[in-house]
Amino acid sequence: MSKIVNGLNYNGVTYVGTGSTTVENYIVKVLEIGSWDMDTNTSVNVAHGLTSTERLTVVQASGFIMGDDLLTITPITTIGTISFVVGTEPMDAFIFSISITTVSVHRKGGGAFDAPTYDNPSMNRGCVMITYRPDA
């Protein structure tokens, strides 16, 4: 069973906000990407707040990118070392890595997100969701 945690609403579009929920001994942590002018910057780092042992238990990472119009929502995911963006060319945006402190999200130069429709730096660009086993 899934649930929306701290659901946020922008111009009638509701999406999952920052928070977490428990799924069979795993936590699904939802992190806001925050400000990201995708037309200018190819990547952004999002602090995840996991301990060093929790980071080693991550089993899934996904998320979505929100367009400046607040109507275009594009899911992104990472499966193993291959990343896909639904509705655009593979690898236009992807979760690149999960370091000790951050989740690194990248976009491809010249891709769908390297455009003025993704350049508003004053909005939350979307979210990243990571599933991991919490420390006992």
Phi, psi and omega in degrees: 000130178256159176215150176278129180250123180050048181305133179251151183232124175240115179047046177085358178259117180261134175219169183286131180262190181295133179161194178204161175216154183265134177229104178044063178070006173245153177253134171258109182260129181252122183241129174290136175292322181084204182292129177203107173279094186290338179289331182261318187250133183277347181208165176215146176251133182243121179296132183256337177072014178278150172285169181296326179283324177296320181300327181286351180257005180300128181245351183200144173218132179206186178170199176208156176248133179256131177285163179301333181285354181062012178246332182270114179239119183243117177293145172231152179208163174231127178238110185061236178255007180251128181248148181227148172241122181289130175089354177227186178292144176306140176076012174296325172212143184200157173276111188280314183198164173236106182272190180299327185237342187223160167257126182260120180248131183236158170232152181281135174298131181079002181275188184299330183268354176272069189205158179298341179283000177228038185244006181285111182277357184260013181235164172282123185285347180147211181213163174236135177241129177236139179251127184209165177264122181288157174297149180287000000 
